[in-house]
Amino acid sequence: MIANAADLLVGASTDFLRRFAPFKDMEADALAFLAQHAVLAFHARGDNILTPEMGAPRHFYIVQRGKIQARQTGSTTTTEYTSLNLGQGECFPIGAISAQRPSTNAYVAIEDSFCLQISTEEFMRLMQMSPVFHLFCTQYIAGLLNQSRRQLQTNFSQRAAEQHTMTTQLGQLIKREPVCVSADTPTRAALEQMKLQQVGCLVVVDQEGRPVGVLTQSDLLPRVILADFDLLRPIGELMTANPHQLASTASAYDAMLEMAARGVRHILVVDAEGLLRGVVSERDLFSLQRVSLRQIRAGIDNAADLSALQRASTDIRQLALKLIAQGIGAEQLTQFISALNDALTRRIIQLALETHDLSGVDFGWMAFGSEGRHEQTLSTDQDNGIIWRCPEWEKPAAIRSRLIEFAKDVNASLAACGFPLCKGNIMASNPALCLTLDEWKSRFGAWIREPHPEALLNASIYFDFRVMYGNERLGDQLRAWLNKTVRGNSAFLRMMAANALKVAPPLGRLRDFVVEDGGSIDLKKSGARLFVDVARILALRTGVDSSSTAQRLRQASTKMGVSADEVAAIVDGFHFVQLLRLRSQRLDTEHGAPGDNHVNPDSLNELDRNILKEAFRQARKLQTRLKLDYQL
Amino acid sequence: MTNWLGRLLTPRPGAGPTSAASAHALKHWSDLPPAAIDAAHFETRYIVLNTEASGLDIDKDKLLAVAAVAVDRGVLNPHDSYYGALAPAPDATLAELLLFSGKHPLVVFNAAFNRSVIERALEEHLGVTVASLWIDLYFLLPALFPQHQDRPARLAAWMESFGIDTFQRHHALGDAWAIAQLLLAAQAKASARGAHSPQALADIERSYRQQRSRL
């Protein structure tokens, strides 16, 4: 009889839940579980249902009737919404309960409301038993990530808007009122105006204000001084008549073309009536950000010398800013940066090869560390080396010294283009890093056989190698050999794992984050590295060839049977840390300080802080997995 | 107590349990200590009782089914409920109802009918009288929510005021489910007024009734 009553009431709950997503799509047994365990409670208008002060939530709520408001708390409420109303069928909290941390929102009943609730344990159980519900929650958290990305976008769009591109209309580039005189003005008076107004270009206009001529500073030497021109004569006799004009709606690109075609430095800008609006100089156009991927790429590939490459390297940084402003994800962003830096490095190598004859030498230019992983940020030291093969008839010593001389030039050029020389001398010009395939094998082999601390540190840098110029097959052979050798040596992997676990995610028990002395978190050492180190081990263990962290995680997980959702969450976490690194570097660079990978969590807004926490939790998850796998 | 125990031991026809199981349940129930009526709502277990009868005439109509829903520490749990028809063994059903209800405060909507039919059936089939605290939402609700209904109103009106619906109206359990939700709202409202206990609810209800009878 008792079962009968319960069945009726559970059935009623089920019918209710069936009306709303994600419950209506949930597996039958999961829905039954939820309906079985959901109890109903009342929250009077104005009641706090859940606040950050209450600690980790003990219940998961589904609004049965009424209205609950989620309010952002804390001082840095700059996210997309400051409050959000939840109505019938909507549920909360998701992020906080999944992560077992205090909610960042305060949930307040703004009407008398009834909520179904299940306990945290039941929520976890539901996540486990229902892929649909699990997906719903992951997507919700991913949504938070998107929000943060959009937030990032707004932060930067202001600055981006101030930047002009080559498609900007000339009208917007005019910086000041033009200095103009009539054609009958005595030349001395006109020149005095030029001096007084500090302009390089004087426009002569007719009575209506249409330009009839122009005089620039560069005209003065040939036409006035050398020609001994009488300064009492009218300017009309001195000026260049029929000056080049463009409509104010023409683009900066048009002006650039016009200047290039006619060899002039100033373009007069006129409105639809032909009246003078202003003057755009060559310098105005140069100050535009020439930052499109294609342009930079073309600039790099066509660079004739180092100074052209230096300009390109500045452009790469500016492009990075633009891309962040456009809300691009960290993965694509680092890929762009990596692709452009690769192009830059290749061009530097090509230029160096013009002075170093290496024809007939079979070699590859290797990148290590973050560059090897395609994960360069904006302040990356160079980490490089050379892999080569010595033909049987040649003397190795001679080739090596030629390669080293060549490498010295490349290292110096890279330094000139903003990649500081490596303090640890991890550079191709270091004879210890200019090795043949066999020498690399024996070097790597020694570390694997005797994994003392330094060997493990080396492995964490060098095992992320890739060949970015020259014979890639040398790199492939080394990779294949390395994967094979490591896989047969579980003791080495176990040592690598122990090493990777030395740094824990900076998540606090009492406070959200464990910070360093200055109140900041090192996003490289205590952030990105947590993911990178584990990914390397998983890749070595599963024989994944890729050197990129995201790819390693994805490919290794497929082999290890980890679900795609789970990996996606981990990769998202990694990328978020990378995005924050890039952002802090960017902002720092603009203040003139070197990017230092440090972020003060207090300076982040609520949402970013949450996502950062979530990212660290993902790192912890990865580490836990490693701990279990290697019984550490 | 000794009075009805005595009757239990020497059952009269038509009064007292007829089966051993019912007698056992009844014995267990009678041994329960009385529930505290001055504890806070969030510590208290309330039992919402409701009935289904052949009609609304208390003298003529027969009790057909009983339902009970617990509001335990401010939460309504579907599993914490009871529903039973009186036929064919009314004593068994009523004994189960008593066992479910314990001696906790009892809440009904419209005591004049529901409490009466339940008490009468208990007396008739089991020969017992319950000494629990009774609370009648029919009077308590208008006392607490005059802005919704300024006088005692029908259950349907209250459900509409609170937007409450239930899976089946005029079914003992269906209505009990709705009444239990009204009790949740009443607890919250009463607490806000400083009435934290079952006794305090009963006091509000009583003074409201007295006030009305003076009108």
Interface residues (C-beta under 8 A of the other chain):
Chain A: M1 I2 N4 A5 A6 L8 L9 V10 G11 A12 S13 D15 A35 Q36 A38 V39 L40 A41 F42 H43 A44 D47 R65 G66 D112 F114 Q117
Chain B: A67 A68 V69 G74 V75 L76 N77 P78 H79 D80 S81 Y82 Y83 G84 T93 E96 F100 F162 G163 I164 T166 F167 Q168 L173 G174 W177 Q181 L184 A185 Q187 A188 K189 A192
